[in-house]
Amino acid sequence: GDFEGFTIPVLPTDVPHSLLAPFCRMETTRSSWKKNGSAIQVDLDTTDTNYAVGEVEIIVESEDEIPQAKVDIQTVIDDLLLLLHKENDKATTSSSGSPPGKLEHYLQTFRPAHYQVLIDSGVLKRQS
């Protein structure tokens, strides 16, 4: 079968087709960068629905390194947000809390009734 003109991947034979139905089609492109001289990695995912979300992460060797890693990550986030605001005054950015993920944003934007059912049933929490 297909969904919105695209072939639906075949489900494993032990999953009844009545259990699952497609409700979203999204293409994602990921670009990744390493901060010079650092173990910090920045990943940016952009979708064909014009949404982007990023992650900044660092792998530490021991729990003692976590507090400094958090400071280093926040510094990179603050620097990136400053650059984004300079380039685009309309950029919606946040360094606190979690922005909606790609699928959650898709549901909010393109399937609000589906999103509301997930909120009402407690499956998702409304983003503040």
Backbone as a printed PyTorch tensor [residue, N CA C, xyz], in Angstrom:
tensor([[[  0.8180,  -1.1890,   0.0000],
         [  0.0000,   0.0000,   0.0000],
         [  0.8560,   1.2450,   0.0000]],

        [[  0.1600,   2.3820,  -0.0460],
         [  0.9150,   3.6200,   0.0410],
         [  0.1710,   4.6350,   0.9010]],

        [[  0.8680,   5.6970,   1.2560],
         [  0.3480,   6.7700,   2.0880],
         [  0.8580,   8.0750,   1.4970]],

        [[ -0.0570,   8.9390,   1.0980],
         [  0.2840,  10.2250,   0.4990],
         [  1.2650,  10.0530,  -0.6590]],

        [[  1.0680,   8.9850,  -1.4410],
         [  1.8850,   8.7610,  -2.6210],
         [  3.2130,   8.0650,  -2.3670]],

        [[  3.4820,   7.6600,  -1.1280],
         [  4.7300,   6.9870,  -0.8030],
         [  4.4410,   5.5720,  -0.3290]],

        [[  5.3160,   4.6620,  -0.6810],
         [  5.1480,   3.2630,  -0.2950],
         [  5.3080,   3.1170,   1.2080]],

        [[  4.3880,   2.3900,   1.8120],
         [  4.4620,   2.0920,   3.2350],
         [  5.3810,   0.8850,   3.4110]],

        [[  6.3660,   0.9860,   4.2910],
         [  7.2130,  -0.1860,   4.5240],
         [  6.3740,  -1.3790,   4.9800]],

        [[  6.8110,  -2.5630,   4.6180],
         [  6.0890,  -3.7820,   4.9800],
         [  6.3520,  -4.1020,   6.4400]],

        [[  5.2810,  -4.3730,   7.1630],
         [  5.4060,  -4.7320,   8.5680],
         [  5.8520,  -6.1850,   8.7030]],

        [[  6.5300,  -6.5010,   9.7910],
         [  6.8700,  -7.9070,  10.0200],
         [  5.6010,  -8.7510,  10.0380]],

        [[  5.7070, -10.0110,   9.6250],
         [  4.5240, -10.8620,   9.4980],
         [  3.8350, -11.1370,  10.8250]],

        [[  4.5360, -10.9730,  11.9460],
         [  3.9100, -11.2530,  13.2430],
         [  3.1850, -10.0380,  13.8320]],

        [[  3.1230,  -8.9050,  13.0960],
         [  2.3890,  -7.7240,  13.5530],
         [  1.1210,  -7.6010,  12.7140]],

        [[ -0.0440,  -7.7760,  13.3610],
         [ -1.2930,  -7.6380,  12.5890],
         [ -1.4300,  -6.2220,  12.0230]],

        [[ -1.7760,  -6.1340,  10.7380],
         [ -1.9040,  -4.8280,  10.0830],
         [ -2.9920,  -3.9700,  10.7090]],

        [[ -3.9370,  -4.5790,  11.3950],
         [ -5.0020,  -3.8020,  12.0130],
         [ -4.4990,  -3.0190,  13.2360]],

        [[ -3.3190,  -3.3420,  13.7440],
         [ -2.7900,  -2.6480,  14.9170],
         [ -2.1450,  -1.3090,  14.5810]],

        [[ -1.6440,  -1.1740,  13.3710],
         [ -0.8950,   0.0200,  13.0070],
         [ -1.4370,   0.6350,  11.7300]],

        [[ -1.4610,   1.9620,  11.7130],
         [ -1.8730,   2.6910,  10.5100],
         [ -1.0010,   3.9360,  10.3980]],

        [[ -0.5390,   4.2820,   9.1980],
         [  0.3030,   5.4830,   9.0650],
         [ -0.5140,   6.7460,   9.3300]],

        [[  0.1330,   7.7120,   9.9790],
         [ -0.5280,   8.9940,  10.2300],
         [  0.4190,  10.1650,   9.9740]],

        [[  1.6550,   9.8730,   9.5970],
         [  2.6250,  10.9280,   9.3750],
         [  3.6440,  10.4590,   8.3500]],

        [[  4.0280,  11.3780,   7.4720],
         [  5.1400,  11.1360,   6.5700],
         [  6.0560,  12.3420,   6.6900]],

        [[  7.2960,  12.0670,   7.0640],
         [  8.2260,  13.1540,   7.2910],
         [  9.6300,  12.7090,   6.8730]],

        [[ 10.3110,  13.5820,   6.1590],
         [ 11.7090,  13.3310,   5.8370],
         [ 12.5640,  14.2040,   6.7340]],

        [[ 13.6040,  13.6110,   7.2900],
         [ 14.4940,  14.3310,   8.1860],
         [ 15.9140,  14.2870,   7.6380]],

        [[ 16.5710,  15.4200,   7.7280],
         [ 17.9800,  15.4960,   7.3670],
         [ 18.7520,  15.8940,   8.6170]],

        [[ 19.7760,  15.1230,   8.9380],
         [ 20.5860,  15.4210,  10.1090],
         [ 21.9540,  15.9080,   9.6570]],

        [[ 22.3980,  16.9880,  10.2840],
         [ 23.7760,  17.4280,  10.1020],
         [ 24.4100,  17.4610,  11.4910]],

        [[ 25.6710,  17.0580,  11.5500],
         [ 26.3710,  16.9570,  12.8270],
         [ 27.6950,  17.6990,  12.7490]],

        [[ 28.0250,  18.3450,  13.8490],
         [ 29.2820,  19.0760,  13.9530],
         [ 29.9460,  18.7350,  15.2730]],

        [[ 31.2580,  18.8190,  15.2860],
         [ 32.0440,  18.7200,  16.5210],
         [ 32.6210,  20.1060,  16.7750]],

        [[ 32.5680,  20.5350,  18.0390],
         [ 33.1710,  21.8250,  18.3960],
         [ 34.6850,  21.6520,  18.3860]],

        [[ 35.3770,  22.5810,  17.7360],
         [ 36.8380,  22.5070,  17.6460],
         [ 37.4760,  22.3870,  19.0190]],

        [[ 38.3830,  21.4410,  19.1430],
         [ 39.1280,  21.2670,  20.3810],
         [ 38.2950,  20.7530,  21.5420]],

        [[ 37.1890,  20.1070,  21.2510],
         [ 36.2700,  19.6840,  22.3050],
         [ 35.6040,  18.3720,  21.9220]],

        [[ 35.0350,  17.7050,  22.9110],
         [ 34.2750,  16.4790,  22.6530],
         [ 32.7960,  16.7840,  22.4310]],

        [[ 32.4420,  18.0620,  22.3960],
         [ 31.0350,  18.4470,  22.2350],
         [ 30.5960,  18.2200,  20.7950]],

        [[ 29.4330,  17.5840,  20.6660],
         [ 28.8370,  17.3540,  19.3470],
         [ 27.4990,  18.0780,  19.2790]],

        [[ 27.2440,  18.7060,  18.1330],
         [ 25.9760,  19.3940,  17.8900],
         [ 25.3060,  18.7090,  16.7040]],

        [[ 24.0740,  18.2500,  16.9000],
         [ 23.2810,  17.6320,  15.8360],
         [ 22.0890,  18.5320,  15.5570]],

        [[ 21.8140,  18.7600,  14.2860],
         [ 20.6460,  19.5430,  13.8920],
         [ 19.8240,  18.7100,  12.9210]],

        [[ 18.5660,  18.4680,  13.2820],
         [ 17.6350,  17.7570,  12.4120],
         [ 16.6780,  18.7670,  11.8170]],

        [[ 16.5310,  18.7390,  10.4970],
         [ 15.5380,  19.5640,   9.8220],
         [ 14.5970,  18.6470,   9.0680]],

        [[ 13.3330,  19.0370,   9.0160],
         [ 12.3310,  18.2030,   8.3600],
         [ 11.8070,  18.8850,   7.1120]],

        [[ 11.1560,  18.0890,   6.2850],
         [ 10.5280,  18.6400,   5.0870],
         [  9.2710,  19.4320,   5.4280]],

        [[  8.9120,  19.4850,   6.7210],
         [  7.7810,  20.3010,   7.1730],
         [  8.2640,  21.6380,   7.7320]],

        [[  9.5370,  21.9760,   7.4470],
         [ 10.1180,  23.2540,   7.8390],
         [ 10.2730,  23.4100,   9.3500]],

        [[ 10.7000,  22.3490,  10.0080],
         [ 10.9450,  22.3790,  11.4500],
         [ 12.3720,  21.9200,  11.6870]],

        [[ 13.0160,  22.5250,  12.6520],
         [ 14.3850,  22.1310,  12.9980],
         [ 14.4960,  22.0210,  14.5090]],

        [[ 15.2330,  21.0420,  14.9440],
         [ 15.4920,  20.8560,  16.3700],
         [ 16.9370,  20.3800,  16.5060]],

        [[ 17.5930,  20.8580,  17.5470],
         [ 18.9920,  20.5170,  17.7180],
         [ 19.2710,  19.8750,  19.0580]],

        [[ 20.4130,  19.2210,  19.1070],
         [ 20.8920,  18.5980,  20.3360],
         [ 22.3550,  18.9640,  20.5000]],

        [[ 22.7440,  19.1920,  21.7310],
         [ 24.1500,  19.4040,  22.0430],
         [ 24.4980,  18.3710,  23.0900]],

        [[ 25.5680,  17.6120,  22.8390],
         [ 25.9040,  16.5450,  23.7850],
         [ 27.4060,  16.3650,  23.8900]],

        [[ 27.7860,  15.7540,  24.9930],
         [ 29.1850,  15.4150,  25.2350],
         [ 29.1960,  14.0960,  26.0030]],

        [[ 30.1160,  13.2390,  25.6580],
         [ 30.2730,  11.9770,  26.3850],
         [ 31.3930,  12.1770,  27.3920]],

        [[ 31.1140,  11.8410,  28.6310],
         [ 32.1020,  11.9830,  29.6960],
         [ 32.5870,  10.6040,  30.1340]],

        [[ 33.7600,  10.5730,  30.7060],
         [ 34.3650,   9.3180,  31.1660],
         [ 33.9140,   8.9440,  32.5690]],

        [[ 33.5810,   9.9520,  33.3870],
         [ 33.1890,   9.6580,  34.7670],
         [ 32.1210,  10.6440,  35.2170]],

        [[ 31.4160,  10.2830,  36.2760],
         [ 30.3610,  11.1550,  36.8090],
         [ 30.9190,  12.4760,  37.3060]],

        [[ 32.2040,  12.4850,  37.7090],
         [ 32.8230,  13.7280,  38.1850],
         [ 32.8840,  14.7870,  37.0950]],

        [[ 32.8610,  14.3720,  35.8370],
         [ 32.9640,  15.3100,  34.7140],
         [ 31.6210,  15.9270,  34.3300]],

        [[ 30.5200,  15.3980,  34.8750],
         [ 29.1820,  15.8530,  34.4750],
         [ 28.9340,  17.3300,  34.7630]],

        [[ 29.2540,  17.8480,  35.9600],
         [ 28.9790,  19.2750,  36.2000],
         [ 29.6730,  20.1960,  35.1860]],

        [[ 30.9500,  19.9420,  34.8780],
         [ 31.6540,  20.7840,  33.9060],
         [ 31.0850,  20.5870,  32.5070]],

        [[ 30.6990,  19.3520,  32.1790],
         [ 30.1130,  19.0850,  30.8610],
         [ 28.8200,  19.8860,  30.6900]],

        [[ 28.0160,  19.9630,  31.7400],
         [ 26.7790,  20.7460,  31.6740],
         [ 27.0760,  22.2230,  31.4240]],

        [[ 28.0910,  22.7490,  32.0880],
         [ 28.4860,  24.1480,  31.8750],
         [ 28.9530,  24.3480,  30.4350]],

        [[ 29.7950,  23.4200,  29.9520],
         [ 30.3140,  23.5290,  28.5860],
         [ 29.1880,  23.4590,  27.5530]],

        [[ 28.2340,  22.5690,  27.7700],
         [ 27.1000,  22.4310,  26.8500],
         [ 26.2620,  23.7090,  26.8570]],

        [[ 25.9840,  24.2390,  28.0410],
         [ 25.1720,  25.4590,  28.1210],
         [ 25.8780,  26.6220,  27.4330]],

        [[ 27.1950,  26.6900,  27.5400],
         [ 27.9590,  27.7500,  26.8710],
         [ 27.7980,  27.6480,  25.3630]],

        [[ 27.9040,  26.4360,  24.8310],
         [ 27.7300,  26.2410,  23.3850],
         [ 26.3100,  26.6110,  22.9650]],

        [[ 25.3180,  26.1830,  23.7420],
         [ 23.9250,  26.5200,  23.4260],
         [ 23.7340,  28.0380,  23.4190]],

        [[ 24.2350,  28.7060,  24.4360],
         [ 24.0880,  30.1620,  24.5080],
         [ 24.7490,  30.8370,  23.3140]],

        [[ 25.9530,  30.3670,  22.9390],
         [ 26.6540,  30.9380,  21.7760],
         [ 25.8500,  30.7200,  20.4930]],

        [[ 25.3110,  29.5150,  20.3280],
         [ 24.5200,  29.2170,  19.1190],
         [ 23.2410,  30.0400,  19.0830]],

        [[ 22.5780,  30.1860,  20.2260],
         [ 21.3540,  30.9890,  20.2650],
         [ 21.6440,  32.4450,  19.9260]],

        [[ 22.7520,  32.9540,  20.4120],
         [ 23.1290,  34.3250,  20.0930],
         [ 23.3280,  34.4850,  18.5870]],

        [[ 24.0130,  33.5280,  17.9710],
         [ 24.2110,  33.5700,  16.5140],
         [ 22.8790,  33.4860,  15.7730]],

        [[ 21.9970,  32.5980,  16.2190],
         [ 20.6930,  32.4550,  15.5610],
         [ 19.8940,  33.7430,  15.6490]],

        [[ 19.8970,  34.3760,  16.8060],
         [ 19.1370,  35.6150,  16.9620],
         [ 19.7130,  36.7320,  16.1050]],

        [[ 21.0210,  36.7470,  15.9290],
         [ 21.6360,  37.7670,  15.0710],
         [ 21.2360,  37.5530,  13.6120]],

        [[ 21.1650,  36.2790,  13.2000],
         [ 20.8590,  35.9650,  11.8060],
         [ 19.3710,  36.0280,  11.4980]],

        [[ 18.5330,  35.7870,  12.4990],
         [ 17.0930,  35.7140,  12.2390],
         [ 16.3370,  36.1530,  13.4800]],

        [[ 15.8440,  37.4190,  13.4770],
         [ 15.1490,  37.9010,  14.6730],
         [ 13.8740,  37.1300,  14.9600]],

        [[ 13.3810,  36.3700,  14.0000],
         [ 12.1360,  35.6370,  14.2110],
         [ 12.3840,  34.1960,  14.6510]],

        [[ 13.6430,  33.8210,  14.8370],
         [ 13.9470,  32.4400,  15.2350],
         [ 13.3380,  32.1510,  16.5930]],

        [[ 12.6570,  31.0190,  16.6960],
         [ 12.1130,  30.5750,  17.9650],
         [ 13.1260,  29.6280,  18.5630]],

        [[ 13.7600,  30.0650,  19.6280],
         [ 14.8090,  29.2670,  20.2300],
         [ 14.6380,  29.2430,  21.7300]],

        [[ 15.1630,  28.2080,  22.3260],
         [ 15.0890,  28.0900,  23.7650],
         [ 16.2640,  27.2600,  24.2460]],

        [[ 16.8650,  27.6810,  25.3530],
         [ 17.9340,  26.8850,  25.9260],
         [ 17.4650,  26.1990,  27.1930]],

        [[ 16.2200,  26.4000,  27.5730],
         [ 15.7150,  25.7440,  28.7730],
         [ 14.5110,  24.9010,  28.3920]],

        [[ 14.3140,  23.8320,  29.1220],
         [ 13.2110,  22.9460,  28.7950],
         [ 13.4900,  22.1940,  27.5150]],

        [[ 12.5040,  21.4880,  27.0500],
         [ 12.6630,  20.7130,  25.8250],
         [ 11.6880,  21.2190,  24.7800]],

        [[ 12.1840,  21.5350,  23.6100],
         [ 11.2640,  21.9180,  22.5350],
         [ 10.5200,  20.6850,  22.0630]],

        [[  9.4140,  20.8670,  21.3660],
         [  8.7120,  19.6980,  20.8400],
         [  9.6280,  18.9190,  19.8980]],

        [[  9.5300,  17.6140,  19.9620],
         [ 10.2670,  16.7790,  19.0190],
         [  9.6570,  16.8950,  17.6370]],

        [[ 10.3040,  16.2680,  16.6810],
         [  9.8480,  16.3770,  15.2860],
         [  8.4230,  15.8510,  15.1150]],

        [[  8.1450,  14.6890,  15.6680],
         [  6.8110,  14.1140,  15.5020],
         [  5.7610,  14.9140,  16.2690]],

        [[  6.0960,  15.3330,  17.4750],
         [  5.1420,  16.1320,  18.2490],
         [  4.8190,  17.4340,  17.5210]],

        [[  5.8230,  18.0820,  16.9550],
         [  5.5810,  19.3070,  16.1940],
         [  4.6900,  19.0250,  14.9880]],

        [[  4.9500,  17.9190,  14.2940],
         [  4.1240,  17.5390,  13.1450],
         [  2.6630,  17.3990,  13.5760]],

        [[  2.4340,  16.6860,  14.6770],
         [  1.0590,  16.4960,  15.1540],
         [  0.4090,  17.8260,  15.5290]],

        [[  1.1310,  18.6790,  16.2470],
         [  0.5910,  19.9820,  16.6340],
         [  0.1900,  20.7940,  15.3990]],

        [[  1.0170,  20.7400,  14.3730],
         [  0.8370,  21.5860,  13.1980],
         [ -0.1400,  21.0130,  12.1770]],

        [[ -0.0170,  19.7130,  11.8920],
         [ -0.7600,  19.1270,  10.7810],
         [ -1.8950,  18.1920,  11.1950]],

        [[ -1.8780,  17.7370,  12.4260],
         [ -2.9340,  16.8450,  12.9210],
         [ -3.3180,  17.2460,  14.3490]],

        [[ -3.8310,  18.4720,  14.5100],
         [ -4.1190,  18.9710,  15.8640],
         [ -5.1460,  18.1360,  16.6310]],

        [[ -6.1150,  17.5530,  15.9420],
         [ -7.1000,  16.7120,  16.6480],
         [ -6.4140,  15.4630,  17.2130]],

        [[ -5.5460,  14.8570,  16.4310],
         [ -4.7770,  13.6860,  16.8750],
         [ -3.9070,  14.0830,  18.0750]],

        [[ -3.2420,  15.2260,  17.9670],
         [ -2.4010,  15.7280,  19.0560],
         [ -3.2390,  15.9270,  20.3200]],

        [[ -4.4260,  16.5160,  20.1910],
         [ -5.2750,  16.7890,  21.3580],
         [ -5.6980,  15.5010,  22.0460]],

        [[ -6.0040,  14.4670,  21.2760],
         [ -6.3530,  13.1650,  21.8720],
         [ -5.1820,  12.6370,  22.6960]],

        [[ -3.9660,  12.7890,  22.1830],
         [ -2.7880,  12.3250,  22.9150],
         [ -2.5740,  13.1340,  24.1950]],

        [[ -2.8570,  14.4270,  24.1560],
         [ -2.7700,  15.2680,  25.3510],
         [ -3.8410,  14.8530,  26.3580]],

        [[ -5.0920,  14.7500,  25.8850],
         [ -6.2170,  14.4220,  26.7660],
         [ -6.0590,  13.0600,  27.4260]],

        [[ -5.4420,  12.1240,  26.7210],
         [ -5.2810,  10.7690,  27.2710],
         [ -4.0220,  10.6410,  28.1440]],

        [[ -3.2200,  11.6890,  28.2060],
         [ -2.0230,  11.6600,  29.0350],
         [ -0.8100,  11.0320,  28.3640]],

        [[ -0.9350,  10.6890,  27.0920],
         [  0.2060,  10.1010,  26.3640],
         [  1.3000,  11.1530,  26.1840]],

        [[  0.8900,  12.3930,  25.8850],
         [  1.8280,  13.5100,  25.7520],
         [  1.4550,  14.5820,  26.7550]],

        [[  2.4490,  15.3570,  27.1590],
         [  2.2110,  16.5330,  27.9920],
         [  2.2790,  17.7470,  27.1030]],

        [[  1.3780,  18.6890,  27.3320],
         [  1.3620,  19.9210,  26.5380],
         [  2.6550,  20.6910,  26.7940]],

        [[  3.2640,  21.1690,  25.7060],
         [  4.4680,  21.9970,  25.8240],
         [  4.0550,  23.3630,  26.3470]],

        [[  4.8200,  23.8840,  27.3030],
         [  4.4880,  25.2070,  27.8430],
         [  5.1610,  26.3030,  27.0670]]])
